[in-house]
Amino acid sequence: MSLLSLLNRTLDDPLQAARSRRAIGYLGWDVPVELILAAGAAPVQLSALPHSGDTTLADRFLESSFSAQSRVVADRWLAGDLDCLDAVIFSRSDDNAQRLYYYLCELQRMGECKGPRPVLYDLARIHRGSSVAHTIESTQALASAVGVDESRLAAGIERVVARQALQNELARLRIADEVPLGSVGYRIVRGGRTDWSDEFDRSMREWLASPATVEPRKRMLLVGSVPFDDHVHAAIEVDGTVVVGEINEACSAASIPAAVTRAYQSNDDAGSLDSGIGSPSPVELIARRCYEQTRAISTLLQSPVDIVKAARALRADGVVVWMLATDTGLAWEAPRIERSLHEASLPTLMLTSQPQTLTAEALTQIAQFRRALEAR
């Protein structure tokens, strides 16, 4: 099956693997997929669940401050659609995910719903030895909670490394003179988080060997919230404008040119924060990978100077900063990001406090911004 056909199947129904084998869902961007694979389960990224537009069941219990994607997960949970999952891992570093964890635990306790077993994964982000030690301890606890088979850990690690190598190759394509459409590239990235089958890897390798590319008239960098689909990309990509990169919490540090050095520095720093003597265990290696990658991206989002470097490396003609109203923590960074991009003379469109779906006003602003770039 071609990669694009596989993506349509995967993203239309992320739960398909869960109906034929043991599966574990997860919500958040720092959950160690290696452990799910080593537990003999299919990983199911619940952020990929399609939006139906109707979340009546979830609206009974969740406040408006919950993200639209968390609301979709809650609604599908309350409807019984996630009963096919053995468990769901919630990332504590994701505010929406960790709040949803506590709500669902309480709803189960009250008998309002059944569903899979909720599990909380607590990764620490602060740069200090106790944070690394805490992350390792949390990762060991998670391995026990999901029933990891230690003999499968090495294979799980290799699987994640191989998938990341494919995603990095896609990222390198987006730096070239001719690039894949950003909406297609981002769809592949989303599919790679959702489908962990060997078939997906084979299809992606075949696609990378002969990718469909275009020569963009204008190159755009998208910064801010994690889009739940490619609707933001599609709105930007008109008349030869192409999104050549994204910076958000779901990114891999190695896929962002200006973040590579910072990611390696994070590796070195974390290594110096030694929590023990001798060779690290596979679980410790996994914990450190999650800690280092999450910290690198978190640091990047708080470093407007590095965002400017990323834009330069991608040869971006402009930057769209798109932030959801529910991303309250990210909103604090918006003024600093805008100021640094302005000082670097990078044309920037600020779309902050946005609803999940692009408004007519936002679409108009994007079109005006694109025309202004064309006139430069």
Steps between C-alpha positions, in 0.01 A plus 500: 500500500629849416595728787224751427234225490636360824485846657135536402418166663705571812385854569136430418495220760791509748333227709502234230804315643333486842216290366719206408773493767598637838540878478592780737397858434696805600441874517793742513828545315755346739351154561764229430358295213786251549331371816168446325673304225696298757172418672386328180236765433421732212555867591196720425560877504163638611580849375437354153132429570293685238280788609132431437391843621263350759636451853169504685603225744825671596333841528309373804821478703780705341547876529568716195870522597558144376648472153280380217708184465467413870127555464489256205689238703263542794195478274621181330588356844153575640339352188689173555700533178831459688400178677715316245811643670667316786617826662558866421816684606462870576801733503517712814710762320203567270255710703193386306603134514574493873176681588304260282665209681367618836153570360470155342628327815232679700229424244595132513494508879153655494376239252436758227712306251713190456766493234870406508733533797641856535875524572693821574857549374691769687802633311700780663631783281721704733874473433632332812606155613188442708283559190689235305476259794127570535444441128687168516294393802175602323603310187575188704159530667334539160682193367360299789150646458469403133662156540825549310684185393865587568615269220316727253645831620798502261270435205268778616790745516621398153148543362473858628850587376417365153174696483675818613762454227221498240345813648840671501544416131164667433617806696817520289289500183324814624828697507567439128417727206216268401291382795191290573185700559487583869149358532626167358813503717302575812249228415790253478630620838156450655469157343840405636380576852189292450590191295789288633463218249787370286281577200514871584880495513522319166258742336684802641837372379356452151352850503826657622688329216290694247310778682253735339651848530437855382716811474336746739451864405499587870618288795313519831579386855207413729559556874282446806225251577486146362244490214265200536491463121634681194236777486745776600752380241234487229391856578858627464593294192339696218661641185833326547554573870624191686539428871854363529508437875317507831612584852266368769497262795447195280816559295812292513796720588714334233247599231559872562831627357573763765402262779749228413792655689276577796370142504855361504592741777198377693628144455841596636355692793261221592784252481691703756202482733583137574251311713702186549816303431566273203318450172142629492219248469271507193226667707746768612604559139135544406441737792799712406390515136157631600649745750760635258268536202218658700737741669661597168166589341377676814819707507467580129144631543630725778794625290389747231862533387508130407164530325658771284794265431259225396320737265832602345611137459172416327540813284153611605360810330249542780377355829145428613464478878176310567402443864180350634312680777526184712883505481522747788863420588616550142328838480754651740771445237312681220623858568865393520472289184335787311764749613794276401354423157435869442855593605629235257293664221304179447143574386269354765128439535385466862185290541466456876206401724355308207209253505571146380352572156630788292256791497408706195704785650808278535464376142484860381810592701690204353402600146606862563830387650568275202429785256729732696782244470441475126538878471839505674 
